[in-house]
Amino acid sequence: MKRLLPLLVLFALLAAACAQPPAEEAPAPEEPAAPEEPAAPEEPAEPVPLRVTFSWPNFIDPAVGNDFSSSTSLANIYDTLIFPNAEGGVDPWLAESWSVSDDALTYTFNLRQGVKFHDGSELTASDVVYSYDRFQTIGQGFAYLVSGAEARAVDDYTVELSLSAPSGLFVPSLVRLYIVNEDLVRANTESEGPYGAEGDFGTEWLLTNDAGSGPYQVAEFPLEEFLLMDKFEDWWNAAAFHANAPDQVRFIATTETATVRALMDDGELEITDQWQTIEALDALNGMDGVSSRAFPTMTAFYYMMNNTKPPLDDVHCRRAVSYAFDYDQAVALEWPGTKQMVGPVPQTVGGHNPNVTVYERDLDKAQEELAQCAYADNLEDFPVEVVWIAEVPAEEKWALLFQSNMSDIGLPVEVLSNPWLSVVENTSSQETSSHIVTIYVSSDLAEAGLMLQGRYHSDTAATWQQNEWLLDADLDARIEDALATVDQEERFAKYGVLQAELADQAVSLFLYDQLQKHAVADYVDWNPEGMSPVMGYQLFAPFIGVTPP
């Protein structure tokens, strides 16, 4: 029994050990989670562009520019006190409201508060006064429309403009008073310049820079190539942007047919310039996703006859030329629906007089007038030089037609092509002005009087707008009197008399009222008929939508 006891104890211990619950297994270590890949940054969206070709040069100084490319650029870069609408009237813009004194001499404008310039500073009454004074002092561009008043800042948001005499067109003319940032222009003014204490008035800097508050701001401007503008997100009227308004606007310095076609074919152009030939527009219209559009404007096409240069200094020679020209054939060379001019101003402007002399091709009448011309016996000694604009190749056809027509009455004609800059330079002096220069001119406002002033007043004689060199003090006074007439009916009647006299004197060859023509990519939402007809505002980019395919 003694020997069994230890064995029994051992068995008991083993049994007890076997009765213990098994130990828990340690959990297997978890595999470490793979680190998450950082999300790739989103590619910034490409800015949506609106690209338009233009005849050049382009002057973006508000006191200098006044042609088509310049006025279009200014409308997009700068704001004005009032804005031209599609009905030919005006709407409040920087000026929320205005009032006029009982004597119609003092206008008080109440400015919007919080309007920002492109540099973030606030636009105030001081900027308006500075802009007006600068415009008037420099005296170029559209200055003739608004000069003659005194500007005064009543407080930060109230401006008074006082006239020396009543004007029926003063308020509408303010669509051309572009407001600049006074502090910014002063900071970039050269001390040496032609404007006394104002030095160069910032003209050198404003060649390629802007000081505006408008919907787009200058991003880049290599003068001879293009103007690039970025959308200004802090524009005071940002709610007016089309839902698909372009992020960038590029005005391209070319009207060359092959270049324009290549740009459109490569998807690098949305709207062509208005100077493409009918043949070029037909070809563009045949491209996939491109269509042509034409709409009435306040623009007319003239042959500006130099009234001081023999043989055109004789009214009978001018009438002979006017009767010898084939208007029907000339109009047939243009876009379908184009109409011959009726007198000196487009038929679309207020105060147009339809009851004026309208010249038609009549060789008998041409010879009758020529017989009374002082140069009738030696016309061969006075060859007439006709200059057409090199950047607008379609004009060559009319020049050659004119040459052919004049040969029928024995008038020798030399046809020349000049670049636009040369035309601008040459028409600035009587000595260098040609006998005839072709020109498209648009009324600066929707009234006949403004076209009469721009085309025939002595103030514009030394500019590209007038190669006629009328220099008639009596005519000047009568134009000024008509423009000063506040009553519209009376004002229009005065316009009518002036138109009849200018037509009778055959001061110009009145060719046709222009239809503005463009080829447009189908992804562009542009309704020019619903925009102001005032030159420059048909391409107001905030009102245009671009949705690239």
GUGUFI-570040 format. One record per residue (C-alpha): residue number from 1; x, y, z. Coordinates in nm, 3 decimals, decimal comma. Layout:
- keza|east|north|up
- NUM|X|Y|Z
...
end
This chain:
- keza|east|north|up
- 1|0,000|0,000|0,000
- 2|0,293|0,233|0,078
- 3|0,418|0,187|-0,280
- 4|0,075|0,263|-0,429
- 5|0,026|0,585|-0,235
- 6|0,281|0,791|-0,423
- 7|0,140|0,661|-0,753
- 8|-0,214|0,754|-0,646
- 9|-0,093|1,102|-0,553
- 10|0,084|1,136|-0,887
- 11|-0,231|1,024|-1,076
- 12|-0,438|1,273|-0,877
- 13|-0,202|1,555|-0,961
- 14|-0,209|1,460|-1,330
- 15|-0,587|1,440|-1,327
- 16|-0,609|1,781|-1,164
- 17|-0,374|1,923|-1,421
- 18|-0,580|1,772|-1,703
- 19|-0,899|1,919|-1,552
- 20|-0,765|2,286|-1,587
- 21|-0,926|2,481|-1,875
- 22|-0,694|2,528|-2,173
- 23|-0,505|2,856|-2,186
- 24|-0,647|3,117|-2,444
- 25|-0,445|3,150|-2,762
- 26|-0,287|3,491|-2,821
- 27|-0,455|3,663|-3,120
- 28|-0,251|3,670|-3,436
- 29|-0,104|4,013|-3,495
- 30|-0,307|4,217|-3,750
- 31|-0,149|4,300|-4,081
- 32|-0,072|4,677|-4,087
- 33|-0,314|4,864|-4,316
- 34|-0,162|4,991|-4,636
- 35|-0,133|5,370|-4,624
- 36|-0,403|5,543|-4,833
- 37|-0,287|5,702|-5,157
- 38|-0,334|6,081|-5,134
- 39|-0,608|6,201|-5,366
- 40|-0,470|6,349|-5,685
- 41|-0,526|6,725|-5,693
- 42|-0,796|6,830|-5,936
- 43|-0,667|6,979|-6,254
- 44|-0,763|7,347|-6,266
- 45|-1,025|7,403|-6,532
- 46|-0,899|7,562|-6,849
- 47|-1,026|7,920|-6,875
- 48|-1,304|7,949|-7,131
- 49|-1,195|8,196|-7,398
- 50|-1,374|8,428|-7,635
- 51|-1,142|8,503|-7,926
- 52|-1,222|8,765|-8,189
- 53|-1,013|8,896|-8,478
- 54|-0,993|9,272|-8,535
- 55|-0,846|9,532|-8,763
- 56|-0,563|9,700|-8,573
- 57|-0,423|9,913|-8,402
- 58|-0,606|9,907|-8,072
- 59|-0,590|10,210|-7,839
- 60|-0,709|10,126|-7,487
- 61|-0,650|10,470|-7,336
- 62|-1,005|10,602|-7,275
- 63|-0,902|10,951|-7,385
- 64|-0,750|10,830|-7,712
- 65|-0,927|10,526|-7,864
- 66|-1,232|10,573|-8,086
- 67|-1,225|10,319|-8,370
- 68|-1,398|9,978|-8,374
- 69|-1,133|9,769|-8,199
- 70|-1,057|10,046|-7,949
- 71|-1,418|10,123|-7,861
- 72|-1,491|9,751|-7,815
- 73|-1,193|9,715|-7,583
- 74|-1,287|10,026|-7,385
- 75|-1,646|9,905|-7,338
- 76|-1,516|9,583|-7,181
- 77|-1,243|9,736|-6,963
- 78|-1,409|10,052|-6,835
- 79|-1,743|10,152|-6,687
- 80|-1,935|10,467|-6,776
- 81|-2,192|10,672|-6,586
- 82|-2,471|10,546|-6,809
- 83|-2,502|10,249|-7,045
- 84|-2,649|10,234|-7,398
- 85|-2,934|9,990|-7,436
- 86|-3,065|9,798|-7,737
- 87|-3,353|10,042|-7,788
- 88|-3,121|10,336|-7,855
- 89|-3,170|10,485|-7,509
- 90|-2,958|10,474|-7,195
- 91|-2,977|10,296|-6,859
- 92|-2,826|10,383|-6,518
- 93|-2,480|10,231|-6,472
- 94|-2,218|10,380|-6,240
- 95|-2,470|10,656|-6,186
- 96|-2,773|10,509|-6,008
- 97|-2,974|10,821|-6,086
- 98|-2,936|11,178|-6,203
- 99|-3,126|11,505|-6,218
- 100|-3,105|11,821|-6,427
- 101|-3,155|12,183|-6,325
- 102|-3,447|12,389|-6,455
- 103|-3,221|12,573|-6,699
- 104|-3,089|12,240|-6,836
- 105|-2,731|12,340|-6,758
- 106|-2,639|12,142|-6,444
- 107|-2,659|11,764|-6,421
- 108|-2,619|11,591|-6,083
- 109|-2,519|11,224|-6,084
- 110|-2,555|10,996|-5,782
- 111|-2,290|10,725|-5,791
- 112|-2,313|10,365|-5,679
- 113|-2,119|10,291|-5,365
- 114|-1,874|10,005|-5,335
- 115|-1,772|9,992|-5,701
- 116|-1,419|9,848|-5,722
- 117|-1,145|9,927|-5,967
- 118|-0,937|9,636|-6,091
- 119|-0,675|9,706|-5,821
- 120|-0,940|9,674|-5,548
- 121|-0,971|10,044|-5,462
- 122|-1,313|10,212|-5,457
- 123|-1,441|10,432|-5,737
- 124|-1,555|10,773|-5,612
- 125|-1,662|11,110|-5,746
- 126|-1,301|11,229|-5,757
- 127|-1,226|10,962|-6,019
- 128|-1,516|11,083|-6,233
- 129|-1,397|11,444|-6,218
- 130|-1,039|11,342|-6,297
- 131|-1,155|11,126|-6,590
- 132|-1,363|11,409|-6,732
- 133|-1,087|11,666|-6,698
- 134|-0,830|11,428|-6,847
- 135|-1,061|11,346|-7,139
- 136|-1,128|11,713|-7,208
- 137|-0,762|11,820|-7,176
- 138|-0,620|11,550|-7,403
- 139|-0,899|11,622|-7,652
- 140|-0,867|11,306|-7,861
- 141|-1,090|11,003|-7,916
- 142|-1,450|11,071|-7,821
- 143|-1,366|11,390|-7,630
- 144|-1,560|11,604|-7,875
- 145|-1,881|11,439|-7,753
- 146|-1,855|11,546|-7,390
- 147|-1,623|11,846|-7,380
- 148|-1,735|12,191|-7,270
- 149|-1,859|12,114|-6,918
- 150|-1,714|12,171|-6,574
- 151|-1,696|11,874|-6,340
- 152|-1,717|11,900|-5,961
- 153|-1,726|11,639|-5,685
- 154|-2,001|11,742|-5,440
- 155|-1,906|11,454|-5,210
- 156|-1,760|11,105|-5,252
- 157|-2,066|10,978|-5,436
- 158|-2,212|11,286|-5,605
- 159|-2,085|11,457|-5,920
- 160|-2,203|11,775|-6,088
- 161|-2,141|11,842|-6,456
- 162|-2,225|12,199|-6,556
- 163|-2,271|12,306|-6,917
- 164|-2,229|12,651|-7,063
- 165|-2,526|12,592|-7,296
- 166|-2,808|12,337|-7,313
- 167|-2,748|12,016|-7,509
- 168|-3,004|11,763|-7,619
- 169|-2,737|11,493|-7,639
- 170|-2,533|11,551|-7,325
- 171|-2,656|11,251|-7,126
- 172|-2,644|11,001|-7,417
- 173|-2,290|11,122|-7,493
- 174|-2,173|11,005|-7,152
- 175|-2,163|10,646|-7,280
- 176|-1,818|10,755|-7,403
- 177|-1,690|10,897|-7,073
- 178|-1,492|10,599|-6,943
- 179|-1,400|10,634|-6,575
- 180|-1,034|10,579|-6,484
- 181|-0,869|10,517|-6,147
- 182|-0,721|10,858|-6,062
- 183|-0,466|10,732|-5,807
- 184|-0,341|10,456|-6,036
- 185|-0,302|10,683|-6,339
- 186|-0,127|10,951|-6,133
- 187|0,111|10,688|-5,994
- 188|0,204|10,596|-6,352
- 189|0,224|10,946|-6,501
- 190|0,551|11,071|-6,647
- 191|0,637|11,414|-6,508
- 192|0,760|11,532|-6,847
- 193|0,484|11,570|-7,104
- 194|0,262|11,803|-7,305
- 195|0,000|11,861|-7,032
- 196|0,180|12,096|-6,795
- 197|0,152|11,991|-6,433
- 198|-0,013|11,666|-6,545
- 199|0,298|11,561|-6,739
- 200|0,199|11,300|-6,996
- 201|-0,132|11,237|-6,814
- 202|-0,047|10,866|-6,802
- 203|-0,077|10,828|-7,180
- 204|0,240|10,620|-7,215
- 205|0,136|10,377|-6,939
- 206|-0,221|10,349|-7,064
- 207|-0,100|10,232|-7,403
- 208|-0,073|9,879|-7,262
- 209|-0,228|9,895|-6,913
- 210|-0,573|9,966|-6,776
- 211|-0,709|10,166|-6,487
- 212|-1,070|10,056|-6,512
- 213|-1,351|9,899|-6,314
- 214|-1,521|9,716|-6,602
- 215|-1,606|9,347|-6,645
- 216|-1,265|9,255|-6,790
- 217|-0,912|9,365|-6,707
- 218|-0,597|9,372|-6,915
- 219|-0,380|9,066|-6,862
- 220|-0,138|9,100|-7,152
- 221|-0,104|9,341|-7,440
- 222|0,181|9,299|-7,689
- 223|0,076|9,597|-7,898
- 224|0,099|9,453|-8,248
- 225|-0,029|9,103|-8,170
- 226|-0,330|9,078|-7,938
- 227|-0,509|9,212|-7,633
- 228|-0,580|8,955|-7,361
- 229|-0,832|9,037|-7,089
- 230|-0,932|8,837|-6,780
- 231|-1,279|8,832|-6,629
- 232|-1,301|9,064|-6,328
- 233|-1,488|8,862|-6,067
- 234|-1,536|9,166|-5,839
- 235|-1,715|9,365|-6,106
- 236|-1,994|9,561|-5,938
- 237|-2,250|9,423|-6,187
- 238|-2,134|9,061|-6,177
- 239|-2,497|8,943|-6,170
- 240|-2,524|9,063|-6,531
- 241|-2,261|8,817|-6,655
- 242|-2,406|8,556|-6,892
- 243|-2,412|8,217|-6,717
- 244|-2,140|8,107|-6,960
- 245|-1,956|8,437|-6,995
- 246|-1,595|8,383|-7,106
- 247|-1,317|8,374|-6,849
- 248|-1,080|8,536|-7,094
- 249|-1,129|8,759|-7,395
- 250|-0,861|8,779|-7,662
- 251|-0,878|9,036|-7,941
- 252|-0,642|8,919|-8,215
- 253|-0,468|9,163|-8,448
- 254|-0,544|9,019|-8,790
- 255|-0,800|9,029|-9,066
- 256|-0,589|8,816|-9,302
- 257|-0,824|8,565|-9,463
- 258|-0,600|8,258|-9,452
- 259|-0,504|8,322|-9,089
- 260|-0,864|8,373|-8,983
- 261|-0,973|8,055|-9,159
- 262|-0,689|7,854|-9,002
- 263|-0,774|7,984|-8,654
- 264|-1,140|7,895|-8,696
- 265|-1,056|7,554|-8,841
- 266|-0,826|7,477|-8,545
- 267|-1,090|7,579|-8,288
- 268|-0,885|7,883|-8,183
- 269|-1,138|8,149|-8,284
- 270|-1,498|8,210|-8,183
- 271|-1,593|8,523|-8,382
- 272|-1,426|8,664|-8,692
- 273|-1,369|9,032|-8,760
- 274|-1,630|9,217|-8,964
- 275|-1,389|9,279|-9,253
- 276|-1,386|8,932|-9,410
- 277|-1,483|8,921|-9,777
- 278|-1,808|8,762|-9,886
- 279|-1,608|8,480|-10,040
- 280|-1,423|8,425|-9,713
- 281|-1,747|8,429|-9,513
- 282|-1,904|8,179|-9,752
- 283|-1,607|7,949|-9,703
- 284|-1,622|7,987|-9,326
- 285|-1,996|7,927|-9,332
- 286|-1,929|7,593|-9,500
- 287|-1,715|7,469|-9,211
- 288|-1,867|7,232|-8,954
- 289|-1,989|7,419|-8,647
- 290|-1,959|7,766|-8,801
- 291|-2,228|8,000|-8,932
- 292|-2,236|8,355|-9,067
- 293|-2,446|8,638|-8,929
- 294|-2,532|8,984|-9,060
- 295|-2,718|9,262|-8,880
- 296|-2,789|9,635|-8,933
- 297|-2,555|9,887|-8,776
- 298|-2,510|10,261|-8,753
- 299|-2,216|10,230|-8,993
- 300|-2,190|10,354|-9,350
- 301|-1,931|10,311|-9,625
- 302|-1,808|10,631|-9,791
- 303|-1,561|10,744|-10,048
- 304|-1,429|11,055|-9,875
- 305|-1,361|11,308|-10,151
- 306|-1,107|11,579|-10,071
- 307|-1,304|11,899|-10,142
- 308|-0,985|12,107|-10,153
- 309|-0,786|11,906|-10,410
- 310|-0,833|11,954|-10,787
- 311|-1,040|11,839|-10,964
- 312|-1,265|11,751|-10,666
- 313|-1,257|12,105|-10,530
- 314|-1,517|12,182|-10,798
- 315|-1,872|12,081|-10,701
- 316|-1,959|11,996|-11,062
- 317|-1,672|11,748|-11,081
- 318|-1,791|11,589|-10,758
- 319|-2,144|11,562|-10,892
- 320|-2,013|11,414|-11,215
- 321|-1,826|11,151|-11,016
- 322|-2,139|11,084|-10,810
- 323|-2,354|11,029|-11,121
- 324|-2,090|10,817|-11,298
- 325|-2,058|10,560|-11,020
- 326|-2,257|10,236|-11,049
- 327|-2,419|10,199|-10,706
- 328|-2,627|9,896|-10,802
- 329|-2,319|9,702|-10,904
- 330|-2,133|9,819|-10,593
- 331|-2,411|9,706|-10,359
- 332|-2,430|9,374|-10,543
- 333|-2,070|9,312|-10,438
- 334|-2,179|9,327|-10,075
- 335|-2,379|9,097|-9,849
- 336|-2,736|9,021|-9,966
- 337|-2,976|9,279|-9,824
- 338|-2,726|9,566|-9,823
- 339|-2,883|9,900|-9,923
- 340|-2,742|10,210|-10,091
- 341|-2,706|10,508|-9,862
- 342|-2,974|10,774|-9,871
- 343|-2,778|11,090|-9,797
- 344|-2,485|11,148|-9,563
- 345|-2,592|10,938|-9,262
- 346|-2,709|10,577|-9,211
- 347|-3,081|10,517|-9,235
- 348|-3,077|10,352|-8,891
- 349|-3,006|10,670|-8,692
- 350|-3,264|10,905|-8,545
- 351|-3,320|11,219|-8,751
- 352|-3,225|11,060|-9,085
- 353|-3,374|11,257|-9,375
- 354|-3,498|11,031|-9,660
- 355|-3,583|11,329|-9,884
- 356|-3,237|11,416|-10,014
- 357|-3,060|11,389|-10,348
- 358|-2,977|11,024|-10,409
- 359|-2,726|10,977|-10,689
- 360|-2,771|10,693|-10,936
- 361|-2,557|10,597|-11,232
- 362|-2,661|10,833|-11,508
- 363|-2,386|10,910|-11,759
- 364|-2,590|11,186|-11,928
- 365|-2,618|11,376|-11,601
- 366|-2,253|11,302|-11,526
- 367|-2,149|11,459|-11,856
- 368|-2,377|11,759|-11,797
- 369|-2,209|11,826|-11,463
- 370|-1,862|11,760|-11,602
- 371|-1,919|12,018|-11,876
- 372|-1,958|12,280|-11,599
- 373|-1,642|12,173|-11,416
- 374|-1,344|12,409|-11,434
- 375|-1,117|12,115|-11,521
- 376|-1,332|11,962|-11,796
- 377|-1,091|12,044|-12,079
- 378|-0,781|11,897|-11,916
- 379|-0,894|11,616|-11,687
- 380|-0,592|11,412|-11,789
- 381|-0,377|11,658|-11,594
- 382|-0,562|11,575|-11,270
- 383|-0,554|11,200|-11,211
- 384|-0,759|11,107|-10,906
- 385|-0,587|10,892|-10,645
- 386|-0,816|10,642|-10,470
- 387|-0,680|10,480|-10,152
- 388|-0,836|10,166|-10,008
- 389|-0,748|10,007|-9,673
- 390|-0,498|9,724|-9,711
- 391|-0,633|9,532|-9,411
- 392|-0,978|9,518|-9,573
- 393|-0,912|9,340|-9,904
- 394|-1,277|9,349|-10,012
- 395|-1,240|9,725|-10,066
- 396|-1,020|9,666|-10,372
- 397|-1,326|9,553|-10,569
- 398|-1,503|9,886|-10,519
- 399|-1,188|10,079|-10,600
- 400|-1,148|9,893|-10,930
- 401|-1,518|9,941|-11,005
- 402|-1,477|10,313|-10,940
- 403|-1,174|10,325|-11,171
- 404|-1,372|10,154|-11,446
- 405|-1,678|10,377|-11,400
- 406|-1,473|10,697|-11,410
- 407|-1,306|10,595|-11,735
- 408|-1,652|10,630|-11,892
- 409|-1,637|11,007|-11,834
- 410|-1,267|11,045|-11,907
- 411|-1,150|11,086|-11,549
- 412|-0,815|10,907|-11,490
- 413|-0,799|10,713|-11,164
- 414|-0,502|10,560|-10,983
- 415|-0,589|10,285|-10,732
- 416|-0,361|10,249|-10,429
- 417|-0,363|10,026|-10,123
- 418|-0,243|10,176|-9,791
- 419|-0,216|10,016|-9,447
- 420|-0,455|10,165|-9,193
- 421|-0,179|10,335|-8,993
- 422|-0,059|10,511|-9,306
- 423|-0,414|10,626|-9,380
- 424|-0,447|10,764|-9,027
- 425|-0,120|10,951|-9,066
- 426|-0,185|11,082|-9,416
- 427|-0,539|11,208|-9,346
- 428|-0,408|11,416|-9,055
- 429|-0,276|11,677|-9,297
- 430|-0,418|11,847|-9,606
- 431|-0,080|11,819|-9,774
- 432|-0,071|11,439|-9,747
- 433|-0,442|11,363|-9,790
- 434|-0,534|11,175|-10,107
- 435|-0,814|11,269|-10,347
- 436|-1,033|10,984|-10,222
- 437|-1,003|10,754|-9,922
- 438|-1,241|10,469|-9,848
- 439|-1,383|10,460|-9,498
- 440|-1,638|10,287|-9,281
- 441|-1,770|10,528|-9,019
- 442|-2,012|10,450|-8,740
- 443|-2,223|10,707|-8,561
- 444|-2,098|10,747|-8,207
- 445|-2,456|10,781|-8,086
- 446|-2,790|10,683|-8,239
- 447|-2,860|11,030|-8,384
- 448|-2,790|11,182|-8,723
- 449|-2,632|11,491|-8,568
- 450|-2,346|11,296|-8,417
- 451|-2,262|11,145|-8,756
- 452|-2,276|11,489|-8,916
- 453|-2,046|11,627|-8,650
- 454|-1,804|11,336|-8,667
- 455|-1,785|11,340|-9,046
- 456|-1,807|11,705|-9,146
- 457|-1,730|11,942|-8,857
- 458|-1,392|12,117|-8,876
- 459|-1,289|11,960|-8,545
- 460|-1,248|11,622|-8,719
- 461|-1,088|11,747|-9,039
- 462|-0,738|11,642|-8,933
- 463|-0,845|11,287|-8,848
- 464|-0,922|10,967|-9,037
- 465|-1,294|11,047|-9,001
- 466|-1,286|11,330|-9,254
- 467|-1,082|11,343|-9,573
- 468|-1,329|11,597|-9,715
- 469|-1,160|11,895|-9,541
- 470|-1,478|12,106|-9,557
- 471|-1,349|12,356|-9,299
- 472|-1,675|12,550|-9,319
- 473|-1,732|12,775|-9,018
- 474|-2,099|12,829|-9,106
- 475|-2,157|12,453|-9,133
- 476|-1,981|12,404|-8,800
- 477|-2,204|12,660|-8,631
- 478|-2,521|12,504|-8,771
- 479|-2,418|12,154|-8,664
- 480|-2,345|12,287|-8,316
- 481|-2,679|12,467|-8,306
- 482|-2,866|12,151|-8,404
- 483|-2,688|11,945|-8,138
- 484|-2,766|12,207|-7,873
- 485|-3,140|12,198|-7,949
- 486|-3,313|12,020|-7,662
- 487|-3,647|11,967|-7,838
- 488|-3,609|11,647|-8,040
- 489|-3,849|11,736|-8,322
- 490|-3,679|12,067|-8,379
- 491|-3,336|11,908|-8,354
- 492|-3,424|11,642|-8,612
- 493|-3,558|11,908|-8,851
- 494|-3,225|12,089|-8,837
- 495|-3,042|11,765|-8,904
- 496|-3,259|11,714|-9,211
- 497|-3,168|12,048|-9,368
- 498|-2,798|11,983|-9,318
- 499|-2,822|11,638|-9,478
- 500|-3,000|11,779|-9,785
- 501|-2,733|12,044|-9,837
- 502|-2,440|11,805|-9,797
- 503|-2,599|11,562|-10,042
- 504|-2,661|11,839|-10,295
- 505|-2,297|11,947|-10,269
- 506|-2,184|11,585|-10,323
- 507|-1,919|11,628|-10,055
- 508|-1,866|11,251|-10,042
- 509|-1,961|10,946|-10,240
- 510|-2,237|10,791|-10,026
- 511|-2,210|10,419|-10,100
- 512|-2,406|10,191|-9,868
- 513|-2,533|10,130|-9,516
- 514|-2,327|9,845|-9,379
- 515|-2,454|9,516|-9,254
- 516|-2,203|9,400|-8,995
- 517|-2,096|9,046|-9,083
- 518|-1,918|8,781|-8,879
- 519|-1,858|8,408|-8,892
- 520|-1,934|8,262|-8,549
- 521|-1,868|7,926|-8,386
- 522|-2,198|7,752|-8,309
- 523|-2,108|7,711|-7,940
- 524|-2,119|8,088|-7,893
- 525|-2,443|8,240|-7,760
- 526|-2,435|8,589|-7,910
- 527|-2,736|8,802|-7,997
- 528|-2,604|9,132|-8,140
- 529|-2,953|9,246|-8,235
- 530|-3,037|9,240|-7,864
- 531|-2,738|9,456|-7,774
- 532|-2,675|9,827|-7,813
- 533|-2,609|9,941|-8,172
- 534|-2,351|10,191|-8,045
- 535|-2,010|10,101|-8,187
- 536|-1,811|9,882|-7,950
- 537|-2,105|9,751|-7,752
- 538|-2,211|9,477|-7,998
- 539|-1,924|9,269|-7,857
- 540|-1,980|9,342|-7,487
- 541|-1,837|9,016|-7,353
- 542|-2,043|8,987|-7,030
- 543|-2,353|8,942|-7,247
- 544|-2,198|8,664|-7,460
- 545|-2,200|8,296|-7,366
- 546|-1,930|8,049|-7,467
- 547|-1,977|7,674|-7,416
- 548|-1,692|7,494|-7,595
- 549|-1,773|7,144|-7,722
end
